[in-house]
Amino acid sequence: MSHASAAPSAGPRGLDLERLRGHLDAARPGLVAGALRGRLIEGGRSNLTYEVTDGVSRWVVRRPPLGHVLATAHDMRREHRVIAALHGTAVPVPGTVLLCEDESVLGAPFYVMDHVDGVPYRTAGELAALGPERTRRAVLGLVDTLVELHAVDPQAVGLGDFGRPEGFLDRQVRRWGKQLAASRGRELAGIDELHGALGRALPASPAPTVVHGDFRLDNVLIGGPDDTIRAVLDWEMSTLGDPLTDLGLLVMYSSDLGLAESAVSTTSGAPGHPTPAELIERYAARSGRDTGAIAWYTAFAWFKLAVILEGIHYRYTLGQTVGAGFDRIGELVPVFIEHGLTTLQDLRKG
């Protein structure tokens, strides 16, 4: 049965399907074969992601959250630019269809990209369903993909001016310190100590690369018979900077939180999951970069997540969050601070 004649649906909030169809027909005549249907893809924490189909083909639409947002925090042009630039390199990204900065279409800038089949594994439980061998292969593939990303010459793909790598780490530490100050609603033991120690021990950065900024298992799609990474998604934090910040974050998300249950999951509990040391070793061997200061980058990742979680907790205390699970975020923050401090102590010992 053909879906081409199906009546158009109003679409989920933030996605006016008739306006989208009109824009696609004008900008890419012949692309869409029939009435569009769309659904929100759950899982994203900031920008909204929708799957759209005409019954024949499928696409993905990305737009900023509903309501007023800082333009810089959800820059569609930036995400579209980096994905379009990386298409054709060894980094798996979806093909881009178009970028629309005319806010009269959907009420905000948006871009459309090809739909890629694959699964985002968000928790150790989901990963465990693959079994130990496939889990190991998938997570090591994550490291290999990160190596491929950091091997891309930004200049060669038109991203030479994509960021300001000079003073990158210093700016990052300051930026997240400011973020913390903006969401301070309670006393947090050790967080100022951690922030100060990170600022005093800045490592010397290797040559800058494109960094993803939020590189972890649930921001990639895994599929196919070999559980390969089919696409890296969620590029809103990407820039030019220190590649080891991506590795530090991946190591953090692959570490054991030491909690039976938590609203924020790391994937380390899945049988067959490589240890953080294995991930670091594989990255170093394949990239040729010195990972001797990885403890700093991992401690910074713990700090960054502590600040993000404290921001969510702060909004929860003000009654500004919607949904379940937010009441438990606050108790996680001290755990992340403690891990950050412990990781930095390891650096001093080393």
N, C-alpha and C positions, 0 to 999 in steps of 0.2 A: 504493500500500500504506500502510495506516495504521500509525503507530508507537504508537498509544494502548495497544495490548495487549502491547507489547514488555516483556520482563522488566526490572525495575529493576536498574540496575548499582550496584555499591558506590560508585562515584564516585571522583574523584581524592582524594589526601590533603587533609585539611582541609575536605572537603565531604561530609558524610553525607547522601546524597540522600533516604533514607527519612525522616530527621528533618526535613530541609528541606521535603519534601512535606507531612508532618504539620503543620508550622508554617504553611505557606502555606494549607493546607486550612482550618485553624482561623481564621487571621487574615483571609484573603481567599477565602471559600468560592466555588467555581465558577471561580476563576482558572485552575487547572491542570486540563488535560483528560485527562492520562494519566501513565504512569510517566515519571519524569524521568531524563534522561541529562545528564552534565556533563563538561566538560573544562577544564583550566587554560589560561588565555590567557597565553602567554609574553610577556616583555618588561618587566613591572613589576619594580622593584628592591626594593620594600618590601612594601606591601600586596598581597595575593593577589587575582587577578581570575579568575573562572570564567564560562564560558558554559554556560547550562543551557537545556534544551529538553524539552517534553513531546511533541514531534513536530508540534505545531501552532504554538505560540508560542515565542519565545526571550527569555530574560532574562539579566542579568548580576548576579553575586553578588560583593560585595567584602568581604573580611575581613582582619584583621591576619595577619602571618606566623605560622607554626607556632612553638611554643616560647614562652619568656617574653619579653615586650616591655614597654617603658614604655607605659602607657596613653595618655599625652599624645602620643606620637610617632605613634600610629596610631588616631586617634580617629574611629571610624565615625560617631558622632553628628554630629560636626563636618562631615565630608564630606557626609553625607546632608542636613544642614541647609542648606548653601550651595547644593547642587544643586537642592533643592526650592524654595529662595527664588528662584533665578535662572530657574527654569522659567517660561516666560511672558514673560520679558524678551527683548531682542534677542540675548542670549548663548545660543548653541545648547548645550543640555545634555540628557542623557537624562531622561525622566520617571522619577520614583521610585515604587516599588511599596510598599515598607515598610522600616522599620528594626527590627532585633531586638537588644535589649540583654541578652536572656536567654542566658547562656553555656551553658546545658544543651543548647541545640539543636545548635550547631556547635562548641562549645568556646571560642567567642569571640564578641563582638558582630559583627554583619554587617548589610549592607543589600542590598536587591534593587532593581535599576532596569531600565528597558526596554533591550532590545538595539537598538543603532543601527548600520545598515550604513555602512561606511566603512573607509578604510585609514589606519593610522598610518605615515607615512614616517619611517624611523629614520635613514637614511644618505643621503649625497649620491648614492650609486649607485642606490638605490631611487628617489630623486627624479628622477634623470637619465632614467629610463625614461619619464617623462611628456613629455619634450622641453622645450625652453627656454620656449616661450610658456606652457604649462600650469604649469611650475615657477614662473615669475614670478607668475602669477595666484594660485597656491596660497599662496606666501609673503607676498605683499601682503595676501591675505585674512586671514592670521594677524595682521598688524598691525591690520587693520580690526576684527577680532574683539576684539583687546585694547582698542582704543578704545571699543568697545561695552561691554565689561566695566567699564572705568573710568568710563563715563558713568552706570552704574547708581547710583541714590541708595540707599545702604545702609539708611537709615531707612525708606524707602518699601517695601522688600521684607523688612522685619523683621530686618535684620542690623545694626541700629544699635549693638548691644553685642557684635559678633562679634570684636572685638580691641581693643587699646589703642594707638591711633595716636600718642599723645603720647610723644615720645622714641623712636620706632620705629627710626630708623636707628642711634642710639647703642646700643640694645639688641641690634640685629642684629650690629653689629660686635663687641660684647662676647661675644655668644652664640657666634659662630663662632670667636672667639679661644679661648674655653673648650673648644670642640669640638676645636680644634687641640691644645691642651694635653693633652687626654685621649688623643690618639692619636700622641703624639710618641715615635718610636722611633729617630730618626736626625737628623742635622744637615740643615737645609734652608736653603740660602743665600737670603737676601732675603725670606723669608716674614715675619719679625718687622718688617722695614723696611716691607713692604707693609701689614701690619696696623696698625702705628703711624701711617703716613701717612694711611690711610683714617680712622682715629679723629680725627686732627688737622684733617681737611679736610671734616668733615660738611657737606653742603649743606643749605640750608633746604628742608624738604619742602613740596610743594604740598598742597592740601586732601586728606585721606585718602579712599581708595576701597577697594572690595573688591580685594585683590590675590590672584592665583592662587598665586604663590610658586614655580612651576616651569614657567613658560609657554614652551613650545617646540613644534616641529613634531611630535615623536613623542608628544606628549600631547594631540593632537587627531585626530579622524577626518575624513578628506577623502573626498568622494564626489559622485556625481551628475554630470550632463553638464557642469556648469561648474566642477567641482573645488572645490565650496564646502565650508566647514567645517561638518560635520554635527553634531559634538559636541566639547566641550572636556571632557577627562577628568582624573583624578588631582588632586583638590582637597585632598589631605591637608595641604599647606603653606599653604592659604589663610587669610587673616585680613584685618583692616582695617589699612591702612598706606599707605606711600608708593608710588604707582602706578609711579614711574619705576624701582623695583627690578625690576618685571616687564619693562620695556623694556630695561634694562641686561642682563638675562639673555638676552633674545631676541637682542640685538645680539651678545653673546658667542658664542652658539650659531650665529650667522650669519657669524662671522669665520673667517679661514683660520688653522688651527693651525700651518701651515708644516711639517706632517709627511705623508709619503707614505701611511703606514698608521698607524692608531692605534686603541686599544681604546675610546676615547671619540670619537665622531664629531661634527663640526659639519657642517652641510649646505651650506656655502658653495661646495663644489667642483662642484655640479650646474650644468650650462649653463643660463643664464637666471636664476640666483638673484640677486635684488636685492642691492646692496651694503649694508653696515651704514649708510652715510650716507643711502641712499635710504629705508631702514626708519625711521630717526630723523626724516627730513624728512616722511615720510608721516604718522607718528604725531603730530608737532608740528602739522602742517596740519589734521589731522582732529580732534584733541583740544583744540587751542587752548592746550596746556600749553607752558611754557618748557622746552626740553630742553638749555639751555646748559650744564648740569652733567652731561650724560650720561656724560662720561668717568669721573666718580667712580663712577657706578652700574655701568658696565661693568667698571671695575677691581675693584669689590666682587664682581661676579659671577665674575671670574677667581679672586679670593681664595677665595670660597665653594667653588667647584669644586675648587680645589687642596686645601682642607681635607677635602672629601668623599673625594677620590681618595686622599689620604694616610691617611684612616681605613680605606679598603678595603685599601690596601697594608699597613697596620699589622696588620689582621686576617689578611691573607694570610701575613705573616711569622710569625704565631702559629699558623698552620695552621687558621684558622677559616673559610676560604672554600671553597666547593664549586663546581666547574665550571672551564671553560677560560678563558684570557685574563687571569686575575688576576695572573699573573707579570709582566705588562707594564705594569700600572697605575702602579707606582712610578716608572718612568722618565718618565711624563707630568707628574708634579707640578712639577718645575722649569720645564717649558714654560709651565704655567699661571701660575706665580709671575712668570716673566719677562714674559709678556703683561700681567699686572696692573701691574707696575712701569712698563712702557713706556706703558701707557694713562694712568697717573697723571702721568707726565712730560708727556704731551701736554696734560693739564689745566693743569699749571703754565705751560706755554708759552702756551696759549690765554689 
